[in-house]
Amino acid sequence: MAVAPESVAKPSEGGKQAQHLPSSNGAARRLLARWAKPALALALLVAAWEGVVELFDIPAWKLPAPSAIGAELVASRALYARHAWVTLGEALLGLGLAFVTGLGLALLMAFFRGFQRAAYPLIIASQTVPIIVIAPLLLIWVGYGLAPKVIVVVLITFFPIVINTMDGLRSVDPDMVNMMRTLGARRWHIFTKVQVPSALPYLFSGAKVAVTFSVIGAVIGEWVGSSAGLGYLTRISVPLFLTARSFGAVVILAVMGVLLFLVVTALERLALPWHHSARQARALGEE
């Protein structure tokens, strides 16, 4: 008697599922192991903090316990949300302008040696001047609106983008470039087919640094002069001894920075799956 096609397909499908299950379980175990230690360390830190406050009976206005900070986050969630959106908008807008500025400068320095020699020292010098000194001057020049906060974010975040991107554009394999020229490739083809893929991992590395700095830049701008934002909320809470509220703003800023970093990491995996696979293979080999 003939065997039905379904009876033949089912074992193979089951075999495929059996082949995929170990790899999925292995990935889940690696993900759990990667986050278990940081989560445990954070839990121990919070527990120790709570214990120290209770043991030494530290006043809440001096050092609030994590439980008090959590209660403040829940009680003032509407206030935090309103100010968090302001800070996030400033950080994202400044980060977008920093990307445009950083990529433009990196391309100019990578292709024009004269421009690199002239601009590179100025870019380095821009990072040696404390931003807290420049921020008050921005209030005089552009006022108390959104502009000074965005400019502060740009000044802090464009540096890792421009430096990493330029290094990536110049790190291309010269043998690959010579081969492309031998095959008759033009300058534009070498740039798009060789240099850009080589520079993208460097660009995302700089973006990960810049995206965390963007939150810091927004808070610095708000501290100097603003009427909204988490930096402003912290600045007005400290003189009133609302320490738990100030700590709650710090917690939200930390979470915001981590989430932005994870977004950039996810974009890197989508844009560069080959780079992520190679890096994961190297990590497994080291284990």
Backbone bond lengths (Angstrom), bond angles and torsions (degrees), N, CA, C in turn:
res aa  C-N    CA-C-N  psi(-1)  N-CA   C-N-CA  omega(-1)  CA-C   N-CA-C  phi
1 M - - - 1.457 - - 1.519 108.64 -
2 A 1.366 115.57 139.51 1.465 119.71 -177.09 1.524 110.13 -71.06
3 V 1.319 115.31 145.97 1.460 121.40 179.50 1.523 108.98 -90.63
4 A 1.322 116.34 134.22 1.469 120.22 -179.47 1.518 110.26 -65.93
5 P 1.327 116.83 144.23 1.465 119.68 -179.62 1.524 112.38 -59.35
6 E 1.369 116.30 -32.82 1.460 118.33 -177.44 1.519 111.20 -63.50
7 S 1.369 115.67 -35.64 1.457 118.39 -177.81 1.516 111.93 -68.75
8 V 1.340 116.48 -24.96 1.455 120.01 177.25 1.532 110.86 -81.49
9 A 1.364 116.54 -35.48 1.460 120.05 -175.77 1.514 112.41 -73.67
10 K 1.365 116.21 -31.57 1.458 118.83 -174.68 1.513 113.44 -63.01
11 P 1.354 119.52 -45.32 1.457 117.45 178.62 1.521 113.09 -60.54
12 S 1.367 116.32 -39.28 1.465 118.69 -179.41 1.520 110.99 -66.20
13 E 1.363 116.03 -38.67 1.448 118.41 177.95 1.522 110.90 -66.17
14 G 1.333 115.23 -39.78 1.450 118.88 177.10 1.512 111.08 -63.72
15 G 1.354 115.57 -37.62 1.455 118.51 177.79 1.509 112.14 -64.63
16 K 1.360 115.72 -39.68 1.458 119.20 178.24 1.527 110.53 -64.02
17 Q 1.353 115.80 -41.97 1.441 118.54 178.91 1.517 111.07 -63.81
18 A 1.335 115.50 -38.79 1.460 119.03 178.63 1.525 111.31 -65.18
19 Q 1.353 115.08 -32.59 1.453 117.86 178.27 1.526 111.66 -71.68
20 H 1.355 116.54 -33.61 1.456 119.40 -177.24 1.519 111.97 -80.10
21 L 1.326 118.12 -29.08 1.452 120.92 -176.20 1.522 113.53 -60.34
22 P 1.345 119.14 -46.61 1.460 117.82 -179.62 1.513 113.47 -60.69
23 S 1.358 115.45 -40.21 1.457 117.73 -179.48 1.524 110.56 -66.67
24 S 1.351 117.81 -38.82 1.460 120.73 178.36 1.519 110.64 -66.38
25 N 1.335 115.56 -43.94 1.460 118.44 178.11 1.521 111.18 -63.85
26 G 1.337 116.81 -38.04 1.456 119.85 178.67 1.511 111.94 -64.65
27 A 1.354 116.43 -40.43 1.467 119.67 178.21 1.521 110.74 -65.45
28 A 1.336 116.70 -38.93 1.466 119.90 178.65 1.526 111.27 -65.48
29 R 1.328 115.18 -40.35 1.460 118.41 178.81 1.523 111.24 -65.88
30 R 1.335 117.56 -40.45 1.467 120.16 178.69 1.526 110.72 -64.73
31 L 1.353 116.43 -40.30 1.461 120.05 179.02 1.519 110.97 -64.74
32 L 1.350 115.94 -41.72 1.458 119.94 178.83 1.523 110.82 -65.06
33 A 1.333 116.65 -42.18 1.466 119.61 179.61 1.522 111.40 -66.32
34 R 1.332 117.38 -32.27 1.465 120.60 -179.07 1.519 111.62 -68.43
35 W 1.351 116.94 -38.21 1.454 120.63 -176.03 1.520 113.73 -96.40
36 A 1.337 118.03 -11.83 1.457 120.36 -175.82 1.529 111.04 -66.72
37 K 1.326 117.23 -45.96 1.460 120.13 -176.97 1.531 112.48 -66.48
38 P 1.354 119.20 -46.66 1.473 117.44 176.03 1.529 112.81 -60.78
39 A 1.337 116.94 -39.24 1.463 119.56 179.06 1.520 111.07 -64.64
40 L 1.322 116.37 -40.69 1.466 120.26 178.55 1.524 110.89 -65.65
41 A 1.328 116.73 -42.97 1.466 120.12 178.47 1.523 111.21 -61.79
42 L 1.343 116.90 -41.64 1.464 120.55 178.53 1.522 110.84 -64.40
43 A 1.338 116.58 -42.13 1.462 120.17 179.41 1.524 111.48 -63.37
44 L 1.323 117.07 -40.89 1.468 120.56 178.01 1.525 111.29 -65.56
45 L 1.332 116.74 -39.18 1.460 120.63 178.93 1.532 110.93 -63.69
46 V 1.331 116.32 -44.81 1.461 120.40 179.58 1.523 110.50 -64.79
47 A 1.331 116.92 -42.31 1.467 120.40 178.73 1.522 111.53 -63.17
48 A 1.343 116.64 -41.64 1.466 119.96 178.23 1.523 110.86 -65.20
49 W 1.316 116.96 -41.16 1.462 121.77 177.69 1.536 110.55 -59.42
50 E 1.326 115.62 -48.25 1.464 120.35 179.34 1.528 110.99 -61.28
51 G 1.334 115.77 -41.48 1.455 119.44 -178.74 1.518 112.47 -66.62
52 V 1.327 117.70 -40.53 1.464 121.40 179.75 1.523 110.72 -64.04
53 V 1.333 117.03 -43.45 1.464 120.48 179.86 1.521 110.70 -62.63
54 E 1.335 116.73 -43.14 1.467 120.07 -179.65 1.527 111.50 -70.80
55 L 1.325 116.70 -40.17 1.463 120.26 -175.61 1.525 112.11 -67.46
56 F 1.314 117.21 -43.89 1.458 121.16 -177.10 1.531 112.66 -95.91
57 D 1.332 115.91 3.71 1.470 121.14 176.78 1.530 111.82 52.00
58 I 1.335 114.95 51.01 1.470 120.92 -178.87 1.526 109.05 -74.26
59 P 1.320 118.78 131.79 1.474 120.58 179.49 1.525 111.52 -61.03
60 A 1.323 114.81 147.45 1.459 119.79 -177.31 1.517 112.20 -65.59
61 W 1.360 117.27 -29.86 1.456 118.82 -179.59 1.529 112.09 -71.99
62 K 1.340 116.05 -20.31 1.454 119.72 179.38 1.523 111.50 -91.27
63 L 1.318 118.01 -49.47 1.465 122.79 178.07 1.523 108.68 -149.50
64 P 1.316 118.35 100.05 1.461 120.08 179.92 1.522 111.55 -72.94
65 A 1.314 115.84 150.33 1.454 121.12 176.87 1.531 109.59 -74.40
66 P 1.343 118.28 155.20 1.464 119.90 176.83 1.525 113.42 -55.17
67 S 1.334 116.57 -33.83 1.472 118.88 178.13 1.526 111.04 -64.99
68 A 1.347 116.99 -37.30 1.459 120.19 177.93 1.531 111.03 -68.95
69 I 1.318 116.17 -37.39 1.470 119.45 177.44 1.526 110.12 -65.43
70 G 1.340 116.93 -42.60 1.457 119.99 177.27 1.515 112.24 -61.54
71 A 1.346 116.84 -40.42 1.462 120.35 177.94 1.525 111.08 -64.25
72 E 1.330 116.90 -38.51 1.458 120.70 178.31 1.528 111.38 -67.20
73 L 1.329 116.65 -37.94 1.468 120.12 177.27 1.522 111.20 -61.58
74 V 1.310 116.98 -38.56 1.466 120.46 179.63 1.520 110.68 -73.99
75 A 1.332 116.79 -44.25 1.460 120.17 -176.09 1.531 112.25 -67.24
76 S 1.349 117.08 -35.89 1.472 121.17 -176.47 1.529 111.77 -109.29
77 R 1.318 116.88 31.97 1.472 120.09 -174.96 1.526 112.29 -62.23
78 A 1.322 118.31 -36.00 1.468 120.10 178.81 1.529 110.70 -66.60
79 L 1.327 116.35 -40.54 1.471 120.65 178.27 1.525 110.58 -64.36
80 Y 1.321 116.06 -45.47 1.463 119.85 179.13 1.532 111.31 -62.59
81 A 1.317 116.46 -41.91 1.466 119.78 -178.05 1.523 110.93 -62.47
82 R 1.332 116.70 -41.88 1.467 119.94 -178.87 1.524 111.43 -63.18
83 H 1.307 117.30 -44.15 1.460 120.55 -179.28 1.536 111.96 -76.07
84 A 1.333 116.92 -31.43 1.468 119.76 -179.97 1.523 110.98 -65.50
85 W 1.329 117.64 -38.07 1.459 119.86 179.26 1.523 111.18 -64.09
86 V 1.324 116.84 -35.48 1.469 120.31 178.23 1.527 110.18 -64.91
87 T 1.321 116.24 -48.12 1.470 120.17 -179.78 1.523 111.20 -63.45
88 L 1.326 116.84 -42.47 1.465 119.96 179.88 1.519 111.67 -63.05
89 G 1.330 116.91 -41.56 1.468 120.06 178.00 1.516 112.40 -62.31
90 E 1.324 116.94 -42.38 1.470 120.43 177.85 1.527 110.98 -63.73
91 A 1.324 116.27 -42.36 1.472 119.78 -178.91 1.523 111.29 -65.38
92 L 1.324 117.42 -44.09 1.462 120.23 -177.55 1.524 111.74 -69.53
93 L 1.329 116.64 -40.09 1.467 119.00 179.23 1.526 110.81 -65.47
94 G 1.327 116.74 -45.10 1.456 119.47 177.32 1.509 112.43 -64.22
95 L 1.339 116.62 -37.28 1.462 119.64 178.70 1.521 111.65 -65.98
96 G 1.330 117.09 -38.95 1.462 119.68 177.24 1.519 112.23 -62.74
97 L 1.337 116.59 -43.71 1.464 119.66 177.14 1.519 111.62 -66.33
98 A 1.339 116.62 -34.22 1.462 119.87 178.32 1.528 110.69 -65.68
99 F 1.337 117.71 -37.22 1.459 120.65 177.42 1.523 110.87 -63.50
100 V 1.314 116.49 -45.39 1.466 119.70 179.56 1.527 110.15 -62.48
101 T 1.328 116.52 -46.40 1.464 120.70 -179.87 1.521 111.91 -65.48
102 G 1.342 116.35 -46.51 1.461 120.33 -177.70 1.512 113.10 -64.61
103 L 1.333 116.91 -44.08 1.466 119.40 179.68 1.520 110.92 -66.22
104 G 1.336 117.00 -39.75 1.462 119.29 178.45 1.517 112.42 -62.81
105 L 1.329 116.83 -45.31 1.463 119.97 178.59 1.527 111.90 -65.93
106 A 1.344 116.54 -38.42 1.469 119.86 179.87 1.522 111.01 -63.94
107 L 1.320 117.36 -42.37 1.465 120.69 179.56 1.532 110.81 -64.93
108 L 1.329 116.60 -42.95 1.464 119.56 -179.98 1.524 111.19 -64.25
109 M 1.331 117.05 -42.03 1.468 119.69 -179.06 1.520 111.88 -71.92
110 A 1.343 117.04 -30.17 1.458 119.54 -179.92 1.521 112.05 -72.89
111 F 1.336 117.40 -30.44 1.455 120.45 -175.05 1.517 113.71 -101.06
112 F 1.327 117.23 -19.32 1.459 119.85 -176.88 1.526 108.61 -126.28
113 R 1.331 115.47 107.92 1.458 120.65 -177.85 1.529 111.38 -62.89
114 G 1.316 116.64 -39.24 1.454 119.79 -179.68 1.520 111.65 -62.55
115 F 1.329 116.47 -42.40 1.463 119.89 178.46 1.526 110.41 -65.21
116 Q 1.326 117.21 -37.62 1.459 120.46 179.19 1.532 110.84 -62.79
117 R 1.332 116.54 -44.51 1.468 119.85 -178.75 1.529 111.20 -64.44
118 A 1.333 116.34 -32.51 1.457 119.64 -179.07 1.533 112.23 -81.80
119 A 1.334 117.15 -38.88 1.464 120.64 -171.98 1.519 113.58 -89.40
120 Y 1.333 117.41 -30.44 1.459 119.86 -173.68 1.531 112.74 -59.60
121 P 1.341 120.16 -46.99 1.474 119.14 177.56 1.530 113.04 -61.52
122 L 1.340 116.91 -34.67 1.459 119.52 179.21 1.528 111.29 -68.58
123 I 1.335 115.77 -37.27 1.468 119.12 178.06 1.521 110.54 -65.62
124 I 1.327 116.80 -41.80 1.464 120.35 176.68 1.527 110.11 -63.03
125 A 1.315 117.14 -43.10 1.463 120.89 -178.58 1.520 111.65 -63.95
126 S 1.327 116.92 -31.55 1.467 119.29 179.48 1.512 112.46 -63.67
127 Q 1.321 117.51 -22.49 1.462 121.22 -179.89 1.520 112.96 -93.73
128 T 1.304 117.40 -10.38 1.467 120.23 179.30 1.522 112.37 -86.84
129 V 1.327 117.38 -19.30 1.467 121.20 178.06 1.523 108.61 -84.07
130 P 1.327 119.31 124.34 1.472 120.75 179.72 1.523 111.45 -58.78
131 I 1.301 115.65 129.07 1.466 119.83 -176.13 1.515 111.17 -65.50
132 I 1.328 117.37 -26.18 1.463 120.25 -179.93 1.524 111.16 -67.60
133 V 1.342 116.92 -18.97 1.467 121.04 176.58 1.528 110.38 -81.68
134 I 1.341 116.06 -35.96 1.460 120.24 -177.76 1.528 111.76 -77.46
135 A 1.322 116.79 -33.46 1.467 120.57 -174.14 1.530 113.19 -56.94
136 P 1.343 120.63 -45.48 1.473 117.87 178.00 1.523 113.44 -63.03
137 L 1.333 116.43 -32.71 1.466 118.79 177.97 1.521 111.27 -66.29
138 L 1.323 116.70 -33.14 1.462 119.88 178.41 1.529 111.42 -63.71
139 L 1.315 116.36 -33.16 1.463 119.32 176.97 1.524 111.11 -63.42
140 I 1.338 116.57 -35.80 1.466 120.31 177.85 1.520 110.50 -70.84
141 W 1.326 116.16 -39.30 1.466 120.31 -173.85 1.526 113.04 -78.84
142 V 1.334 117.57 -42.48 1.479 119.85 -172.14 1.523 113.21 -121.21
143 G 1.332 118.97 -0.26 1.451 120.49 175.97 1.519 113.84 92.41
144 Y 1.329 115.86 -169.64 1.461 122.68 -173.54 1.526 113.04 -102.19
145 G 1.294 118.68 14.25 1.453 120.56 -177.75 1.516 113.19 -82.53
146 L 1.318 114.93 -148.02 1.465 121.09 -178.80 1.523 112.64 -74.02
147 A 1.319 117.09 -29.25 1.462 121.71 -171.52 1.531 114.29 -56.50
148 P 1.343 120.82 -48.72 1.466 118.35 -176.96 1.524 113.23 -63.41
149 K 1.327 118.13 -34.79 1.470 120.05 178.29 1.518 110.68 -66.30
150 V 1.323 116.71 -42.70 1.462 120.75 -179.46 1.523 110.13 -65.89
151 I 1.335 117.20 -40.54 1.463 120.38 179.80 1.527 110.43 -63.76
152 V 1.319 117.45 -40.14 1.465 120.57 177.86 1.525 110.46 -62.17
153 V 1.322 117.13 -42.38 1.466 120.62 177.87 1.522 110.78 -61.72
154 V 1.329 116.85 -43.39 1.467 120.74 179.53 1.530 110.57 -62.32
155 L 1.317 117.08 -44.33 1.460 120.30 -178.17 1.527 111.89 -63.31
156 I 1.324 117.07 -31.11 1.459 120.05 -178.99 1.519 112.11 -83.55
157 T 1.329 117.77 -35.81 1.469 120.64 -168.67 1.529 114.79 -97.24
158 F 1.336 118.86 -18.28 1.460 117.65 -174.74 1.527 111.86 -72.80
159 F 1.334 117.55 -25.74 1.462 120.91 -173.81 1.533 112.93 -61.87
160 P 1.340 121.14 -53.17 1.470 118.95 179.01 1.520 113.12 -62.98
161 I 1.323 117.34 -28.02 1.461 119.70 179.62 1.517 110.65 -70.16
162 V 1.333 117.13 -48.85 1.455 120.14 -176.18 1.526 111.20 -68.58
163 I 1.318 118.52 -40.69 1.460 120.91 -177.51 1.528 110.87 -69.33
164 N 1.323 117.42 -46.21 1.466 119.98 -178.94 1.519 111.77 -66.44
165 T 1.323 116.94 -40.78 1.462 119.78 -179.79 1.525 110.99 -65.61
166 M 1.309 117.20 -41.91 1.460 120.12 178.53 1.523 111.14 -63.50
167 D 1.330 116.88 -42.20 1.461 119.88 177.35 1.526 110.97 -62.65
168 G 1.333 116.25 -38.20 1.460 119.14 178.37 1.510 113.12 -66.28
169 L 1.324 116.93 -40.04 1.462 120.32 179.04 1.530 111.50 -66.93
170 R 1.315 117.41 -29.77 1.457 121.03 -179.04 1.527 113.14 -92.94
171 S 1.345 117.20 -4.83 1.466 120.18 -178.38 1.526 112.83 -91.09
172 V 1.329 117.38 6.95 1.457 120.60 -178.20 1.531 110.63 -63.86
173 D 1.311 115.54 146.90 1.463 121.40 -179.97 1.535 109.59 -67.50
174 P 1.331 118.88 119.78 1.473 120.07 -178.92 1.523 112.50 -63.83
175 D 1.326 118.11 -30.63 1.462 119.86 177.29 1.521 111.04 -63.85
176 M 1.334 116.41 -37.16 1.466 120.05 177.49 1.525 110.71 -65.63
177 V 1.327 116.27 -40.59 1.463 120.09 178.71 1.525 110.63 -64.53
178 N 1.327 116.81 -43.14 1.466 120.32 179.48 1.526 111.08 -64.08
179 M 1.334 116.62 -37.73 1.466 119.54 178.48 1.525 110.52 -65.06
180 M 1.343 116.51 -42.15 1.465 119.92 179.20 1.527 110.44 -63.46
181 R 1.321 117.03 -39.09 1.462 119.47 178.60 1.522 111.10 -67.76
182 T 1.331 116.24 -36.30 1.463 119.63 177.49 1.520 111.16 -63.50
183 L 1.324 115.60 -34.62 1.466 120.28 179.17 1.525 112.56 -80.35
184 G 1.320 117.20 1.54 1.459 120.72 176.25 1.513 114.41 89.57
185 A 1.334 118.01 16.56 1.459 120.35 -179.37 1.524 110.47 -72.07
186 R 1.306 115.69 142.33 1.454 120.98 177.97 1.538 109.91 -86.20
187 R 1.321 114.62 173.80 1.467 120.40 -176.79 1.526 111.13 -60.73
188 W 1.314 116.99 -38.98 1.457 120.36 -179.49 1.529 111.48 -66.38
189 H 1.339 116.73 -39.38 1.458 119.95 179.35 1.536 110.87 -67.27
190 I 1.316 117.03 -39.23 1.472 119.77 177.19 1.522 110.06 -62.90
191 F 1.331 115.43 -39.57 1.461 119.47 -179.15 1.523 111.32 -65.86
192 T 1.327 117.87 -47.92 1.467 121.07 -175.16 1.523 112.89 -77.25
193 K 1.328 117.75 -33.54 1.473 120.64 -174.74 1.527 113.63 -92.35
194 V 1.322 117.49 -23.41 1.463 119.78 -175.28 1.530 111.83 -118.95
195 Q 1.330 116.62 -54.10 1.456 119.44 -172.97 1.528 113.21 -70.81
196 V 1.320 116.77 -43.75 1.463 119.31 -178.87 1.523 111.93 -62.55
197 P 1.356 119.64 -50.04 1.474 117.62 176.91 1.527 113.17 -59.23
198 S 1.336 116.53 -34.19 1.456 119.44 178.78 1.519 112.18 -69.94
199 A 1.330 117.59 -30.94 1.466 121.16 -175.60 1.525 113.06 -87.17
200 L 1.325 118.67 -20.27 1.468 120.29 -174.94 1.526 113.54 -59.25
201 P 1.344 120.19 -44.54 1.478 117.60 176.82 1.522 112.95 -59.52
202 Y 1.331 117.29 -37.36 1.455 120.55 177.31 1.535 111.01 -66.02
203 L 1.335 115.55 -39.64 1.459 120.06 179.43 1.522 111.21 -61.50
204 F 1.330 116.77 -44.70 1.462 119.67 -179.47 1.523 110.99 -68.76
205 S 1.323 118.06 -32.18 1.471 119.90 175.23 1.524 110.57 -63.25
206 G 1.323 116.46 -43.65 1.460 119.44 176.23 1.519 112.18 -66.51
207 A 1.342 116.59 -34.92 1.463 120.02 179.64 1.523 111.65 -65.93
208 K 1.335 117.21 -35.28 1.465 119.96 178.57 1.524 111.13 -64.16
209 V 1.316 116.25 -38.39 1.461 119.76 176.73 1.530 110.14 -70.21
210 A 1.314 116.43 -44.37 1.461 120.62 -175.93 1.523 111.89 -65.32
211 V 1.317 117.42 -37.09 1.461 119.70 -175.04 1.520 111.34 -69.02
212 T 1.320 117.59 -30.19 1.464 119.56 175.34 1.522 111.28 -77.41
213 F 1.320 116.83 -35.68 1.461 120.64 177.20 1.524 111.85 -67.88
214 S 1.326 117.72 -25.27 1.458 120.24 -177.29 1.527 111.49 -62.40
215 V 1.325 116.90 -37.34 1.462 120.23 178.01 1.522 110.15 -66.15
216 I 1.332 116.60 -41.30 1.466 120.81 178.33 1.526 110.38 -62.16
217 G 1.328 116.65 -43.91 1.459 120.03 179.80 1.510 112.55 -62.08
218 A 1.338 117.19 -41.12 1.462 119.99 178.96 1.519 111.37 -63.45
219 V 1.327 116.99 -40.11 1.469 120.62 -179.73 1.529 110.48 -67.77
220 I 1.334 117.97 -40.26 1.470 120.22 178.14 1.524 110.36 -61.14
221 G 1.323 116.38 -43.79 1.458 119.24 178.02 1.519 112.51 -62.53
222 E 1.329 117.20 -37.60 1.464 120.74 179.04 1.526 111.70 -71.41
223 W 1.316 117.06 -33.55 1.458 120.12 178.82 1.521 111.24 -65.09
224 V 1.322 116.18 -38.65 1.470 119.70 -176.67 1.520 110.68 -70.00
225 G 1.312 117.09 -43.36 1.451 119.24 -179.80 1.509 112.13 -172.43
226 S 1.331 117.23 112.27 1.461 121.55 178.25 1.518 108.58 -166.94
227 S 1.310 115.34 171.19 1.460 121.23 176.73 1.524 111.01 -125.45
228 A 1.320 117.52 9.92 1.469 121.64 179.25 1.517 108.38 -160.57
229 G 1.335 115.85 162.16 1.460 121.33 179.92 1.516 110.86 111.32
230 L 1.326 115.69 160.56 1.456 120.51 -178.36 1.524 112.23 -67.02
231 G 1.327 117.49 -33.18 1.454 120.06 174.92 1.524 111.49 -64.07
232 Y 1.314 115.77 -42.65 1.472 120.20 176.24 1.523 110.79 -63.55
233 L 1.332 117.10 -41.65 1.462 120.80 179.60 1.532 110.92 -62.00
234 T 1.323 116.82 -40.62 1.462 120.31 177.52 1.522 111.08 -66.15
235 R 1.312 116.27 -40.44 1.472 120.35 -176.80 1.525 111.65 -64.86
236 I 1.317 118.34 -38.29 1.466 119.94 -178.90 1.527 111.93 -84.88
237 S 1.330 117.67 -17.24 1.463 120.36 -178.50 1.521 112.05 -81.14
238 V 1.328 117.40 -34.54 1.467 120.36 -177.02 1.530 112.44 -63.33
239 P 1.340 120.50 -48.09 1.476 118.61 178.78 1.524 113.82 -62.47
240 L 1.338 117.49 -24.81 1.463 121.60 178.99 1.527 112.26 -88.89
241 F 1.338 116.73 4.99 1.464 123.23 -179.39 1.535 111.82 60.34
242 L 1.327 116.60 29.29 1.472 121.42 173.03 1.524 107.54 -89.46
243 T 1.324 115.24 66.54 1.461 120.67 -172.02 1.514 111.61 -67.21
244 A 1.328 117.76 -38.50 1.466 120.40 178.99 1.524 110.76 -62.09
245 R 1.327 117.22 -39.02 1.462 120.66 178.06 1.533 110.82 -65.22
246 S 1.338 115.87 -40.02 1.455 119.89 178.09 1.526 111.05 -64.62
247 F 1.317 117.36 -43.19 1.455 120.93 177.16 1.531 111.10 -64.13
248 G 1.314 117.22 -36.38 1.470 119.83 177.21 1.513 112.11 -61.51
249 A 1.347 116.68 -38.90 1.464 120.16 176.18 1.517 111.18 -64.38
250 V 1.335 116.28 -38.30 1.466 120.10 178.22 1.529 110.55 -64.33
251 V 1.321 116.79 -40.69 1.475 120.24 178.46 1.520 110.57 -62.05
252 I 1.320 117.14 -43.34 1.473 120.09 179.65 1.524 110.32 -65.37
253 L 1.315 117.91 -39.35 1.461 120.49 177.78 1.525 111.15 -62.75
254 A 1.336 116.45 -41.00 1.464 119.66 178.47 1.526 110.85 -63.95
255 V 1.321 116.51 -44.17 1.468 120.13 178.93 1.525 110.43 -64.00
256 M 1.318 116.58 -39.59 1.464 120.75 178.64 1.524 111.13 -61.04
257 G 1.329 116.80 -45.22 1.458 120.32 178.78 1.511 112.64 -62.97
258 V 1.334 116.76 -41.28 1.469 120.20 179.17 1.526 110.78 -65.54
259 L 1.319 117.38 -42.37 1.471 120.28 -179.33 1.527 111.28 -64.98
260 L 1.322 116.96 -40.87 1.467 119.62 177.36 1.522 111.02 -63.75
261 F 1.322 116.42 -39.15 1.464 120.41 176.81 1.531 110.64 -62.62
262 L 1.320 117.65 -42.34 1.461 121.14 179.75 1.531 111.39 -66.73
263 V 1.327 116.84 -34.16 1.470 119.76 177.13 1.524 110.45 -63.89
264 V 1.328 117.05 -44.84 1.464 120.63 178.05 1.527 110.42 -63.45
265 T 1.327 117.51 -39.48 1.461 121.02 178.20 1.526 111.17 -63.11
266 A 1.336 116.46 -41.14 1.466 119.73 178.01 1.528 111.16 -65.54
267 L 1.329 117.22 -40.22 1.464 120.52 176.96 1.523 111.08 -63.66
268 E 1.322 116.52 -37.09 1.466 120.11 177.68 1.530 110.75 -63.15
269 R 1.321 117.43 -41.18 1.462 120.22 179.58 1.524 111.26 -66.58
270 L 1.334 116.50 -35.91 1.461 119.15 178.72 1.527 111.64 -72.17
271 A 1.329 116.54 -39.98 1.464 120.07 -176.79 1.518 112.45 -80.55
272 L 1.343 117.43 -31.11 1.470 121.59 -175.97 1.524 110.33 -128.71
273 P 1.328 118.18 66.11 1.477 118.47 179.96 1.516 112.78 -63.38
274 W 1.328 117.39 -32.25 1.461 120.70 179.23 1.524 111.50 -66.83
275 H 1.326 115.89 -36.73 1.466 119.27 179.84 1.529 110.56 -69.97
276 H 1.334 116.33 -40.28 1.467 119.88 178.99 1.521 111.11 -66.00
277 S 1.343 116.50 -40.19 1.467 119.59 179.61 1.524 111.08 -64.85
278 A 1.324 116.80 -41.72 1.466 120.05 179.50 1.524 111.18 -65.66
279 R 1.332 117.06 -40.25 1.452 120.21 179.48 1.527 111.50 -67.96
280 Q 1.341 116.37 -37.96 1.459 120.14 177.75 1.519 110.60 -66.69
281 A 1.331 116.87 -38.65 1.467 120.19 178.48 1.517 111.09 -64.64
282 R 1.350 117.20 -38.83 1.450 120.18 176.72 1.519 111.97 -65.45
283 A 1.341 116.21 -38.25 1.462 119.48 178.85 1.507 111.59 -66.54
284 L 1.332 117.53 -39.28 1.467 120.39 177.86 1.515 110.95 -67.85
285 G 1.354 115.78 -34.51 1.461 118.66 178.36 1.520 111.86 -66.74
286 E 1.352 115.77 -35.89 1.468 119.21 178.70 1.517 111.55 -68.61
287 E 1.357 115.75 -33.03 1.456 118.31 177.26 1.522 111.80 -68.30
